Amino acid sequence: MSRIHKEHLQAGYIFGDVINQEYIYLPSGEVGADEPLAVLETPSKREDLTLDEAVRMIDTLTLKRCKHPLLGEKSF
């Protein structure tokens, strides 16, 4: 698990694949929570992931920091 990806999520950065419209980010309401939930957003669904699951998905799918079409470069 990438500690850097985890820290970047907690800082509000968005990871994704713009071509496939897949994004993972931490909503502002989850910052500082004991067990924050990140969001996996695809064209067909949105689902919650634990922070560890989100980091695994970023690593597995080789997602990069990107710009979300509605949120911009950071989720908060």
N, C-alpha and C positions, 0 to 999 in steps of 0.2 A: 504494500500500500504506500502510495506517495504522500509523505507528510506535506510536501509543497502544495499538491493539489488540494489537500484538506484545508490548509491555511488560506489558499486562494479562494476556495468556496466560502470560508468564514469571513473573508474580506469583501465578498460580494461579487467576485468575478464569475462570469458565465462561461461554461464550457459547452461546446457543441459541434455539430456538423451542419453547416448552413445549407449545403446541397440537399441533404436528407431531412432537414428541418427537425433535428433532434437536439435538445438542449437540456443541460443539467445545471441547476443553480440553487442557491439557498435563499429563500424569501427573507425579507427583513424581519418579519415577526419571529423567525426562528433563531436569530442571532442571540446568543447568551442563554439559550435554553439548555437544560441539563442534557437532553437527548434531541438535538435539532434534526428536523426532517428536511431533506433536500427534495427538489421537484425534478422528475424526469418528464419532459414534455416532448411529445411526438405529434405528427399531424392527426393521429387518431385518438390519442389519450394523454392524460396527465396522471402520474402516480407519484406517491410519496416514497422516498428511500431514506434509510438511515444514512448518516454522513459516511460511514464506512462502506456501505453499499454503493453510494454515489461515487466515491473515489475508485472503487473496483470497476465500476462501469466506465468511468473516464479512462482508466488504464486499459481496460479490455477493448473498448471501442476506439481507442486512441483519439479521443476528443481533444480539441484544442480550445484555448480561450478565443472567444468570438463575440460578435455583436448580435444580440437578440433583436428581432424585428420590432418588438414593442418596448422592451425594457432598456435597450441600448447596450452599452459595454458592461454595466454593473447592475445587479439586481436591487441595489439600494444605495 
